Amino acid sequence: MKVLKWILIGIIVVVAGAITYLTVFLDPNDFKPQIIAAVEKQTGRDFNIDKPLEWTFFPSIGIKAGGISLGNPKTFSQPTFAAVSEIVATVELMPLFSHEVKIAELVLDGLRLNIVTDKQGKTSLDGLNSAKSADATPAASEPAASTADGGLTLKSLSIGGVSVTDAQVHVINEATGSDNLFTLDSFKIGALSLGEFASLDYELSAALDGLTVSSEGHGQLKISEDLKVFSLKELALKTVAEGKSLPTGKIENSVTVDATVDTNKSIATTTLTDLAINDIKGKGQLDVQFGAAVPNIAAKLTLGEIDVDKWLPESSEDKTAAAPATESPSAPAARAQEPDLTGLKAVNADFELDVAGIKVSGLTTKDWKMIINLKNGVMNMKQLSAALYDGSLQASASLDGRNPVAKYSFDSQISAINIRNLLKDAADTDILAGTADIAIKGDGNSLIPDNIKQRLSANGKFAINNGALYGVNVPQMIRGAQAKLKGDFTETNNETKKTDFTSLTGSFSLANGVANNPDLLMASPLIRISGQGDAHLLDQSLDYKLTTALVSTLKGQGGKELDDLVGVEIPLAIKGTFAEPKFSLDTDALFKSKVKEEADKAKEKLTNKLFEKLGGKK
């Protein structure tokens, strides 16, 4: 017992002696001038420690400081770059003798950061590392202490808690006039020991230009014993953003994150579960290899039903209708610029997206799947598939962003879709019906919208079966023309404007903003329509010159009154626009054809009579 007693007395004496030495002979305020001078020399800015430095004792030893501030460059509107109201760091004394570091508490309160960008583009961060002494000479290197030779080793590290409260970051851009404020209300880490999970909680808010954001998170953090692996477990995040600039006015996001960063292997993995963005549900996986000069990313995202219309901004037509008309001098339109795609070279990536359904601009689609590979500035969309309107879409594409003007190519097939329902939903037009197969393959350069229309080159083909052309009744038009030839100018427009067909086929080529269709062919038991035409993408106009020929008559679309026209080719023109095509028969050509036919009959009749008079036969 006496031995134990003297050991305890010895420990108390050592601790008391250390405290006495620190308080009497080692005043931390003696070092304030050197600290301030070193920081000002390093940064070239004003640095202050207004409050006295204080030792803290029992049950742990530490130091407390406050009133710390670092200035911005003197020409800036905000004189202070960084300020802290109070910093407290305490370490348990006794474990240090066993090479164990036990930080009882780390406290940071009242942090203020003012990050300013002036009108010349200079920022608060510029020059922080540039004021190093130019004449400093490197100290002679000494052999590093070897742990094998009895050097200092760290057996364990534990932190009783980390607390950051009342922190603000003020970001001001005087060049653009933006002023954003980020507030970290609290950030806390519970008792943390290497190799074990500790609680992690935060709350923050932000006031951005026309936008407010609030966020909170609760989860667990672990740091490996070798300080090289960092893990987040079941970190539940909730974020709410509100503002008029948002398409929905308010966006609510929640997700649970599990993540690991291994600095030894240069690998980071993230798993997203219970993802919700307003009414969109999903999950995902993200893997990053960041050891190479160009990081490699592999990502997979699975989403439920998406109504894109809810996320689209208000249409310009609606805004025009809602806003009063004002007269203002017209300014020359800014010249369109190619998008900057240099970011495509920054990473190599493989991305896979699955979406249960997408609704946009009235279109309803399901089972979307997209697989993308990005490498060395070239993005290849290996697969884009979806189910739509009783049929399917299959496509692939590539985008080469290695040069200032991007190049692209694509290959797509649409199979067995209900073309009438598609056009109704997509363009609110009822012009064509049937089961459609469409294939198109093309390439181009430049991503400026007008250049895409002009520089896109493509070839394709289409086939529409068992359908109808709405807005025109070709047999009725032929009957009307025939009646006029007989002197009957009575208008008969009581029949449905619809032309049935068994097949509508053709091929097309696209160049310089014009789609040329050289071999349009529409076939039905009654008529054949064939010919060629152009569709101009820039002004969305049509110019088709076709020929209509009756091959037989049907009571439903002609009757015996058309028997005389069987085999007669009748010119048919299509003009107008994509939305409102105009159909017209060339009655003059029809009249000339009829006159020629009658002349041929009269000539033949006269020839026969002449032969009869001459006593012969033709």
C-alpha positions as CSV (number, residue, x, y, z in Angstrom):
1,M,0.0,0.0,0.0
2,K,2.9,2.4,0.8
3,V,4.3,1.8,-2.6
4,L,1.0,2.6,-4.3
5,K,0.6,5.7,-2.1
6,W,4.0,7.1,-3.0
7,I,3.3,6.4,-6.8
8,L,0.1,8.4,-6.5
9,I,1.9,11.2,-4.7
10,G,4.6,11.2,-7.3
11,I,2.1,11.5,-10.2
12,I,0.3,14.3,-8.4
13,V,3.6,16.1,-7.8
14,V,4.5,15.8,-11.5
15,V,1.2,17.1,-12.7
16,A,1.3,19.9,-10.2
17,G,4.8,20.8,-11.2
18,A,3.8,20.8,-14.9
19,I,0.9,23.1,-14.2
20,T,3.0,25.4,-12.1
21,Y,5.7,25.5,-14.8
22,L,3.1,26.3,-17.5
23,T,1.4,29.0,-15.6
24,V,4.4,30.6,-14.0
25,F,7.2,30.2,-16.5
26,L,5.4,29.6,-19.8
27,D,2.9,32.3,-20.6
28,P,1.4,31.6,-24.1
29,N,0.9,35.4,-24.5
30,D,4.6,35.8,-24.7
31,F,4.4,34.1,-28.1
32,K,1.6,36.3,-29.5
33,P,3.9,38.8,-31.2
34,Q,5.9,36.1,-32.9
35,I,2.7,34.3,-34.1
36,I,1.2,37.6,-35.4
37,A,4.4,38.5,-37.2
38,A,4.8,35.1,-38.8
39,V,1.3,35.1,-40.1
40,E,1.5,38.6,-41.5
41,K,4.8,37.8,-43.1
42,Q,3.3,34.7,-44.7
43,T,0.1,36.3,-45.9
44,G,1.0,40.0,-46.3
45,R,-2.2,40.9,-44.4
46,D,-3.2,42.2,-41.0
47,F,-3.5,39.5,-38.3
48,N,-4.8,40.0,-34.8
49,I,-5.4,38.0,-31.6
50,D,-7.4,40.4,-29.5
51,K,-8.2,38.2,-26.5
52,P,-5.4,36.8,-24.2
53,L,-4.3,33.2,-24.7
54,E,-5.3,31.1,-21.7
55,W,-4.3,27.7,-20.4
56,T,-7.0,25.3,-19.4
57,F,-6.5,22.5,-16.8
58,F,-8.3,19.6,-15.3
59,P,-9.4,17.1,-16.3
60,S,-7.4,17.9,-19.4
61,I,-4.8,20.5,-20.4
62,G,-5.5,22.8,-23.3
63,I,-5.4,26.4,-24.6
64,K,-8.2,28.8,-25.3
65,A,-7.9,31.7,-27.8
66,G,-10.4,34.3,-29.1
67,G,-10.8,37.5,-31.1
68,I,-8.7,36.1,-33.9
69,S,-8.9,37.8,-37.3
70,L,-7.1,37.9,-40.7
71,G,-7.7,40.8,-43.0
72,N,-8.6,41.0,-46.7
73,P,-6.4,43.0,-49.1
74,K,-6.7,46.7,-48.1
75,T,-8.5,47.6,-51.3
76,F,-11.4,45.2,-50.7
77,S,-14.8,46.4,-49.5
78,Q,-14.8,43.8,-46.7
79,P,-11.8,44.5,-44.4
80,T,-11.9,41.1,-42.7
81,F,-11.2,37.8,-44.5
82,A,-11.6,35.4,-41.5
83,A,-12.5,35.9,-37.9
84,V,-13.1,33.5,-35.0
85,S,-14.7,34.4,-31.7
86,E,-13.3,31.5,-29.7
87,I,-11.2,28.4,-30.2
88,V,-10.7,25.8,-27.4
89,A,-8.5,22.7,-27.7
90,T,-7.8,20.4,-24.7
91,V,-5.7,17.3,-24.4
92,E,-5.7,14.8,-21.6
93,L,-2.3,14.9,-20.0
94,M,-1.7,11.4,-18.6
95,P,-2.2,9.4,-21.8
96,L,0.6,11.4,-23.4
97,F,3.1,9.5,-21.3
98,S,1.9,6.3,-23.0
99,H,2.2,7.8,-26.6
100,E,-1.6,8.1,-26.7
101,V,-3.3,11.3,-27.8
102,K,-6.8,11.9,-26.3
103,I,-8.2,15.2,-27.3
104,A,-10.9,16.0,-24.8
105,E,-12.6,18.7,-26.9
106,L,-12.2,20.8,-30.0
107,V,-14.5,23.9,-30.0
108,L,-14.8,26.5,-32.8
109,D,-17.3,29.3,-32.3
110,G,-18.2,32.4,-34.3
111,L,-16.3,31.7,-37.5
112,R,-16.7,34.4,-40.1
113,L,-15.3,34.1,-43.7
114,N,-15.7,37.0,-46.2
115,I,-14.7,35.7,-49.6
116,V,-14.8,38.7,-52.0
117,T,-14.2,38.9,-55.8
118,D,-13.6,42.5,-56.8
119,K,-14.5,44.1,-60.2
120,Q,-11.0,43.3,-61.5
121,G,-11.4,39.6,-60.7
122,K,-9.1,39.5,-57.7
123,T,-10.3,37.3,-54.9
124,S,-9.7,37.1,-51.1
125,L,-7.9,33.8,-51.6
126,D,-5.3,35.3,-54.0
127,G,-1.8,35.7,-52.5
128,L,-2.3,33.7,-49.3
129,N,0.7,31.5,-50.2
130,S,2.7,34.0,-52.3
131,A,4.4,36.1,-49.5
132,K,7.0,33.5,-48.6
133,S,10.4,34.9,-47.9
134,A,12.4,34.9,-51.1
135,D,15.8,34.7,-49.4
136,A,14.9,31.8,-47.1
137,T,17.3,29.0,-47.5
138,P,16.2,25.4,-46.9
139,A,17.5,24.0,-43.7
140,A,19.9,21.1,-43.9
141,S,17.9,17.9,-43.9
142,E,18.3,15.6,-40.9
143,P,17.7,11.9,-40.9
144,A,14.1,11.2,-40.0
145,A,13.5,9.6,-36.6
146,S,13.0,5.9,-37.0
147,T,10.3,4.3,-34.9
148,A,12.4,1.2,-34.9
149,D,15.2,3.1,-33.0
150,G,12.9,4.2,-30.3
151,G,11.4,7.3,-32.1
152,L,8.0,8.6,-31.1
153,T,5.1,6.5,-32.1
154,L,1.3,7.1,-31.9
155,K,-0.5,4.1,-30.3
156,S,-4.0,5.7,-30.4
157,L,-5.9,8.9,-31.1
158,S,-9.3,9.8,-29.6
159,I,-11.3,12.9,-29.6
160,G,-13.9,13.5,-27.0
161,G,-15.9,15.8,-29.3
162,V,-15.8,18.4,-32.0
163,S,-18.2,21.3,-32.0
164,V,-18.5,24.1,-34.6
165,T,-21.2,26.7,-33.9
166,D,-22.4,29.9,-35.4
167,A,-20.2,29.8,-38.5
168,Q,-20.9,32.0,-41.6
169,V,-19.3,32.2,-45.1
170,H,-20.1,35.4,-47.0
171,V,-19.4,35.1,-50.7
172,I,-19.5,38.5,-52.6
173,N,-18.8,38.9,-56.3
174,E,-18.6,42.7,-57.1
175,A,-18.1,41.9,-60.8
176,T,-21.5,40.2,-61.1
177,G,-23.3,41.8,-58.2
178,S,-24.0,38.5,-56.5
179,D,-24.2,38.3,-52.7
180,N,-24.5,34.8,-51.0
181,L,-24.5,33.9,-47.3
182,F,-23.9,30.4,-46.0
183,T,-24.5,29.7,-42.3
184,L,-23.4,26.6,-40.5
185,D,-25.6,26.7,-37.4
186,S,-23.9,23.7,-35.9
187,F,-21.5,20.9,-36.7
188,K,-20.8,18.2,-34.1
189,I,-18.9,15.0,-33.9
190,G,-19.3,12.8,-30.9
191,A,-16.6,10.9,-29.1
192,L,-14.3,9.7,-31.8
193,S,-11.7,6.9,-31.5
194,L,-9.7,5.5,-34.4
195,G,-11.4,2.5,-35.9
196,E,-14.8,3.2,-34.3
197,F,-17.9,5.0,-35.5
198,A,-18.8,8.4,-33.9
199,S,-22.0,10.4,-34.3
200,L,-22.0,13.2,-36.9
201,D,-24.7,16.0,-37.1
202,Y,-24.9,19.3,-38.9
203,E,-27.4,22.0,-39.7
204,L,-26.8,24.7,-42.3
205,S,-28.7,27.3,-44.3
206,A,-27.9,29.6,-47.2
207,A,-29.4,32.8,-48.6
208,L,-28.4,32.9,-52.3
209,D,-29.5,35.2,-55.0
210,G,-33.3,34.8,-55.0
211,L,-33.0,31.4,-53.3
212,T,-33.0,30.0,-49.8
213,V,-31.6,26.7,-48.8
214,S,-31.7,24.7,-45.5
215,S,-30.0,21.4,-44.9
216,E,-29.4,19.0,-42.1
217,G,-27.7,15.6,-41.7
218,H,-27.4,12.9,-39.1
219,G,-25.1,9.9,-39.4
220,Q,-21.9,8.2,-38.2
221,L,-18.2,8.8,-39.0
222,K,-15.2,6.5,-38.7
223,I,-11.5,7.0,-39.2
224,S,-9.3,4.0,-39.6
225,E,-6.4,3.4,-37.2
226,D,-3.8,4.2,-39.9
227,L,-5.7,7.5,-40.7
228,K,-6.1,6.4,-44.4
229,V,-9.7,5.3,-44.6
230,F,-12.7,7.5,-43.8
231,S,-16.2,6.1,-43.7
232,L,-19.7,7.6,-43.4
233,K,-22.5,5.3,-42.3
234,E,-26.2,5.9,-42.7
235,L,-25.8,9.6,-43.1
236,A,-29.4,10.9,-43.6
237,L,-29.5,14.2,-45.5
238,K,-32.5,16.5,-45.9
239,T,-32.4,19.6,-48.0
240,V,-35.1,22.1,-48.9
241,A,-34.6,24.9,-51.5
242,E,-37.1,27.6,-52.2
243,G,-37.2,30.4,-54.7
244,K,-39.0,31.8,-57.7
245,S,-36.1,30.8,-60.0
246,L,-36.9,27.1,-59.3
247,P,-39.3,25.5,-61.8
248,T,-41.4,24.1,-59.0
249,G,-40.9,27.0,-56.6
250,K,-39.7,24.5,-54.0
251,I,-37.4,21.4,-54.1
252,E,-37.3,18.9,-51.3
253,N,-34.5,16.4,-51.3
254,S,-33.7,13.5,-49.0
255,V,-31.2,10.7,-49.2
256,T,-29.3,8.2,-47.1
257,V,-25.6,8.0,-47.8
258,D,-23.0,5.3,-47.1
259,A,-19.5,6.3,-48.2
260,T,-15.9,5.3,-47.9
261,V,-12.7,7.1,-49.0
262,D,-9.5,5.0,-49.0
263,T,-6.6,7.4,-49.5
264,N,-4.1,4.6,-49.6
265,K,-5.8,2.9,-52.6
266,S,-7.2,6.3,-53.9
267,I,-10.7,4.9,-54.1
268,A,-14.0,6.4,-53.0
269,T,-17.3,4.6,-53.0
270,T,-20.8,6.1,-52.3
271,T,-24.1,4.3,-52.1
272,L,-27.4,6.3,-52.2
273,T,-30.6,4.8,-50.8
274,D,-34.0,6.3,-50.1
275,L,-33.3,9.0,-52.7
276,A,-36.2,11.4,-53.1
277,I,-36.3,14.7,-55.1
278,N,-39.9,16.0,-54.7
279,D,-41.9,13.1,-56.1
280,I,-39.0,11.4,-57.9
281,K,-37.8,8.3,-56.1
282,G,-34.5,6.4,-56.7
283,K,-31.2,4.9,-55.6
284,G,-27.7,5.0,-56.9
285,Q,-24.0,3.9,-56.6
286,L,-20.9,6.0,-57.3
287,D,-17.3,4.7,-57.4
288,V,-14.3,7.0,-58.0
289,Q,-10.7,6.1,-58.6
290,F,-8.8,9.4,-58.0
291,G,-5.2,8.2,-58.0
292,A,-4.5,8.8,-61.7
293,A,-4.0,12.1,-63.4
294,V,-7.5,11.7,-64.8
295,P,-10.0,10.2,-62.3
296,N,-12.2,7.3,-63.3
297,I,-15.8,7.4,-62.3
298,A,-18.4,4.6,-62.4
299,A,-22.0,5.6,-61.6
300,K,-25.4,3.9,-61.7
301,L,-28.7,5.6,-61.0
302,T,-32.1,4.1,-60.9
303,L,-35.2,6.4,-60.8
304,G,-38.9,6.0,-60.8
305,E,-41.5,7.9,-62.8
306,I,-40.5,11.4,-63.8
307,D,-42.9,14.1,-65.0
308,V,-40.4,16.5,-66.7
309,D,-43.1,19.1,-67.4
310,K,-43.2,19.9,-63.7
311,W,-39.5,20.8,-63.8
312,L,-39.6,22.9,-67.0
313,P,-39.5,26.7,-66.7
314,E,-42.5,28.7,-67.6
315,S,-42.8,28.9,-71.4
316,S,-41.9,32.2,-73.1
317,E,-45.4,32.4,-74.6
318,D,-46.9,32.4,-71.1
319,K,-44.5,35.0,-69.9
320,T,-45.3,37.2,-72.9
321,A,-49.0,36.9,-72.4
322,A,-48.7,37.6,-68.7
323,A,-46.3,40.6,-69.0
324,P,-47.5,43.9,-70.4
325,A,-46.0,44.9,-73.8
326,T,-43.3,47.5,-73.6
327,E,-41.3,49.1,-76.3
328,S,-37.6,49.1,-76.1
329,P,-34.9,49.7,-78.6
330,S,-33.8,46.5,-80.3
331,A,-30.3,45.4,-79.5
332,P,-28.3,43.2,-81.8
333,A,-28.5,39.6,-80.9
334,A,-25.5,38.1,-79.2
335,R,-23.6,35.8,-81.5
336,A,-24.1,32.2,-80.4
337,Q,-21.1,30.5,-78.9
338,E,-20.1,26.9,-79.0
339,P,-20.4,25.2,-75.6
340,D,-17.2,24.6,-73.7
341,L,-16.7,20.8,-73.6
342,T,-13.2,20.8,-72.2
343,G,-14.7,19.3,-69.0
344,L,-15.2,16.0,-70.9
345,K,-11.4,15.5,-70.7
346,A,-11.3,16.0,-66.9
347,V,-12.6,12.5,-66.1
348,N,-13.2,9.1,-67.6
349,A,-16.5,7.7,-66.7
350,D,-19.1,4.9,-67.1
351,F,-22.6,5.9,-66.4
352,E,-25.8,3.8,-66.4
353,L,-29.3,5.3,-65.9
354,D,-32.6,3.4,-65.6
355,V,-35.9,5.3,-65.4
356,A,-39.2,3.6,-64.9
357,G,-41.1,6.2,-67.0
358,I,-40.7,9.7,-68.4
359,K,-43.5,12.1,-69.3
360,V,-42.6,15.3,-71.2
361,S,-44.6,17.7,-73.3
362,G,-47.5,15.2,-73.3
363,L,-45.3,12.3,-74.4
364,T,-45.6,9.2,-72.2
365,T,-42.7,6.7,-72.3
366,K,-41.5,3.8,-70.1
367,D,-38.5,1.6,-69.3
368,W,-35.7,4.0,-70.2
369,K,-32.2,2.7,-70.1
370,M,-29.0,4.7,-71.0
371,I,-25.4,3.5,-70.9
372,I,-22.7,6.1,-71.5
373,N,-18.9,5.8,-71.6
374,L,-16.7,8.9,-71.4
375,K,-13.0,8.6,-72.2
376,N,-10.3,11.1,-73.3
377,G,-12.9,13.7,-74.2
378,V,-15.1,11.4,-76.3
379,M,-18.6,10.5,-74.9
380,N,-20.2,7.3,-76.4
381,M,-23.8,6.6,-75.6
382,K,-23.7,2.9,-76.2
383,Q,-27.4,2.3,-75.5
384,L,-30.5,4.4,-75.3
385,S,-33.7,2.4,-75.2
386,A,-37.3,2.9,-74.2
387,A,-40.8,1.6,-74.7
388,L,-43.2,4.1,-76.3
389,Y,-46.6,4.0,-77.9
390,D,-46.9,0.3,-78.4
391,G,-43.4,0.2,-79.9
392,S,-39.7,0.7,-78.9
393,L,-36.8,3.0,-79.3
394,Q,-33.2,1.8,-79.8
395,A,-30.4,4.4,-80.3
396,S,-26.7,5.0,-79.9
397,A,-24.6,8.2,-80.3
398,S,-21.2,9.7,-79.8
399,L,-20.0,13.2,-79.0
400,D,-16.3,14.2,-79.6
401,G,-15.5,17.2,-77.5
402,R,-11.7,17.2,-78.0
403,N,-11.8,20.2,-80.4
404,P,-13.4,23.7,-80.0
405,V,-16.2,22.7,-82.4
406,A,-17.7,19.3,-81.3
407,K,-18.5,16.5,-83.7
408,Y,-21.3,14.0,-83.1
409,S,-23.0,11.0,-84.7
410,F,-26.1,8.9,-84.0
411,D,-28.0,5.8,-85.1
412,S,-31.6,5.2,-84.1
413,Q,-34.5,2.9,-84.8
414,I,-38.1,3.3,-83.8
415,S,-40.1,0.1,-84.2
416,A,-43.8,-0.6,-84.3
417,I,-45.0,2.7,-82.7
418,N,-48.5,4.0,-82.9
419,I,-47.6,7.1,-85.0
420,R,-51.0,8.8,-84.5
421,N,-51.0,8.8,-80.7
422,L,-47.3,9.9,-80.7
423,L,-48.0,12.9,-83.0
424,K,-51.1,13.8,-81.0
425,D,-49.2,13.9,-77.7
426,A,-46.0,15.3,-79.0
427,A,-47.3,18.0,-81.4
428,D,-51.0,18.1,-80.8
429,T,-51.6,17.3,-84.4
430,D,-53.8,14.6,-86.1
431,I,-52.3,14.1,-89.5
432,L,-51.0,10.6,-89.8
433,A,-52.0,7.1,-88.4
434,G,-50.5,3.7,-88.6
435,T,-47.8,1.4,-87.3
436,A,-44.5,3.0,-88.0
437,D,-40.9,1.8,-88.4
438,I,-38.4,4.6,-88.7
439,A,-34.6,4.4,-88.9
440,I,-32.1,7.3,-89.2
441,K,-28.4,7.5,-89.0
442,G,-26.4,10.7,-89.2
443,D,-23.5,13.0,-88.1
444,G,-22.6,16.6,-87.9
445,N,-20.5,19.2,-86.2
446,S,-21.3,22.3,-84.0
447,L,-23.8,22.3,-81.2
448,I,-25.2,25.8,-81.9
449,P,-28.9,25.1,-82.6
450,D,-29.0,26.9,-86.0
451,N,-25.8,25.1,-87.1
452,I,-27.2,21.7,-86.1
453,K,-30.1,22.3,-88.6
454,Q,-27.7,23.4,-91.3
455,R,-24.7,21.0,-90.8
456,L,-26.5,17.8,-89.8
457,S,-26.2,15.1,-92.5
458,A,-28.4,12.0,-92.2
459,N,-30.0,9.2,-94.1
460,G,-33.0,7.2,-93.1
461,K,-36.0,5.3,-94.2
462,F,-39.6,4.8,-93.0
463,A,-42.5,2.4,-93.4
464,I,-46.0,3.0,-92.0
465,N,-48.5,0.2,-92.4
466,N,-52.3,0.0,-92.2
467,G,-52.7,3.7,-91.7
468,A,-54.4,6.8,-92.8
469,L,-53.6,10.3,-93.9
470,Y,-55.8,12.9,-92.1
471,G,-56.7,16.3,-93.5
472,V,-57.2,15.1,-97.1
473,N,-59.5,12.7,-98.9
474,V,-57.7,12.1,-102.2
475,P,-60.5,10.0,-103.8
476,Q,-62.9,12.9,-103.0
477,M,-60.6,15.4,-104.5
478,I,-60.4,13.3,-107.7
479,R,-64.2,13.0,-107.8
480,G,-64.5,16.7,-107.4
481,A,-62.0,17.4,-110.2
482,Q,-63.8,14.9,-112.5
483,A,-67.2,16.6,-111.8
484,K,-65.7,19.9,-112.7
485,L,-64.5,18.5,-116.0
486,K,-68.1,17.5,-116.7
487,G,-69.4,20.9,-115.9
488,D,-70.6,20.2,-112.4
489,F,-69.2,22.7,-110.0
490,T,-71.3,21.7,-107.0
491,E,-69.1,21.5,-103.8
492,T,-69.4,18.1,-102.0
493,N,-67.3,18.2,-98.9
494,N,-69.5,16.1,-96.6
495,E,-67.1,13.2,-96.5
496,T,-64.4,12.7,-93.9
497,K,-61.0,14.2,-94.8
498,K,-59.1,10.9,-94.6
499,T,-57.2,8.8,-97.0
500,D,-56.6,5.2,-96.0
501,F,-53.5,3.3,-97.1
502,T,-52.0,-0.1,-96.6
503,S,-48.4,1.1,-96.7
504,L,-46.5,4.4,-96.8
505,T,-42.8,4.0,-97.4
506,G,-39.8,6.0,-98.5
507,S,-36.2,7.0,-97.8
508,F,-34.7,10.4,-97.1
509,S,-31.5,12.2,-96.8
510,L,-30.8,15.3,-94.7
511,A,-28.2,18.0,-95.6
512,N,-28.0,21.8,-95.3
513,G,-31.2,21.9,-93.3
514,V,-33.3,20.2,-96.0
515,A,-34.7,16.6,-95.9
516,N,-35.1,15.2,-99.3
517,N,-37.5,12.3,-99.9
518,P,-37.0,11.0,-103.4
519,D,-39.2,7.9,-103.4
520,L,-42.4,8.4,-101.4
521,L,-44.9,5.7,-102.2
522,M,-48.3,5.3,-100.7
523,A,-50.3,2.2,-101.7
524,S,-53.9,1.1,-101.1
525,P,-56.4,-1.1,-102.9
526,L,-57.8,2.1,-104.6
527,I,-54.9,4.5,-105.3
528,R,-51.2,4.8,-105.6
529,I,-49.4,8.0,-104.7
530,S,-45.7,8.4,-105.6
531,G,-43.2,11.1,-106.0
532,Q,-40.6,13.2,-104.3
533,G,-40.3,16.3,-102.1
534,D,-38.4,18.3,-99.6
535,A,-39.0,19.3,-96.0
536,H,-37.1,22.4,-94.9
537,L,-36.1,22.2,-91.3
538,L,-35.2,25.9,-90.9
539,D,-38.7,27.3,-91.8
540,Q,-40.5,24.0,-91.4
541,S,-42.0,24.2,-94.9
542,L,-43.1,21.4,-97.2
543,D,-42.7,21.1,-101.0
544,Y,-43.8,17.8,-102.5
545,K,-44.7,17.0,-106.1
546,L,-46.5,13.7,-106.3
547,T,-48.6,11.7,-108.7
548,T,-51.9,10.0,-107.9
549,A,-53.2,7.1,-109.9
550,L,-56.3,5.1,-109.4
551,V,-55.7,1.3,-109.6
552,S,-59.3,0.2,-109.0
553,T,-62.5,1.5,-107.5
554,L,-64.2,0.8,-104.3
555,K,-67.7,1.8,-103.4
556,G,-66.5,3.3,-100.1
557,Q,-64.0,5.6,-101.8
558,G,-65.1,6.2,-105.4
559,G,-67.6,4.0,-107.1
560,K,-68.3,3.6,-110.8
561,E,-68.0,7.3,-111.4
562,L,-64.2,6.9,-111.1
563,D,-63.9,4.0,-113.5
564,D,-63.0,6.3,-116.4
565,L,-60.0,7.6,-114.4
566,V,-58.4,4.3,-113.6
567,G,-54.8,4.4,-114.7
568,V,-54.8,8.2,-115.3
569,E,-52.0,9.9,-113.4
570,I,-53.1,13.0,-111.6
571,P,-50.5,15.4,-110.1
572,L,-50.8,16.1,-106.4
573,A,-48.9,18.9,-104.6
574,I,-48.2,19.3,-100.9
575,K,-47.3,22.7,-99.6
576,G,-47.6,24.6,-96.3
577,T,-45.9,23.7,-93.1
578,F,-45.3,20.7,-90.9
579,A,-48.1,21.7,-88.7
580,E,-50.5,22.8,-91.4
581,P,-49.8,21.0,-94.7
582,K,-51.9,22.0,-97.8
583,F,-52.9,19.4,-100.4
584,S,-54.0,20.3,-103.9
585,L,-54.7,18.4,-107.2
586,D,-53.3,19.9,-110.4
587,T,-56.7,20.2,-112.1
588,D,-55.1,21.9,-115.1
589,A,-52.8,18.9,-115.7
590,L,-55.8,16.7,-115.1
591,F,-57.8,18.7,-117.7
592,K,-55.0,18.5,-120.2
593,S,-54.8,14.7,-119.6
594,K,-58.5,14.4,-120.2
595,V,-58.4,16.6,-123.3
596,K,-55.5,14.5,-124.7
597,E,-57.4,11.3,-123.9
598,E,-60.6,12.6,-125.7
599,A,-58.4,13.8,-128.6
600,D,-56.8,10.4,-128.9
601,K,-60.3,8.8,-128.9
602,A,-61.6,11.2,-131.6
603,K,-58.4,10.6,-133.7
604,E,-58.9,6.9,-133.4
605,K,-62.6,7.2,-134.3
606,L,-61.7,9.4,-137.4
607,T,-59.0,7.0,-138.5
608,N,-61.4,4.1,-138.3
609,K,-64.0,5.9,-140.4
610,L,-61.3,6.8,-143.0
611,F,-60.3,3.2,-143.3
612,E,-63.9,2.2,-143.7
613,K,-64.4,4.6,-146.6
614,L,-61.3,3.4,-148.2
615,G,-62.6,-0.2,-147.9
616,G,-60.0,-1.3,-145.4
617,K,-59.8,-2.0,-141.8
618,K,-57.4,-0.7,-139.2
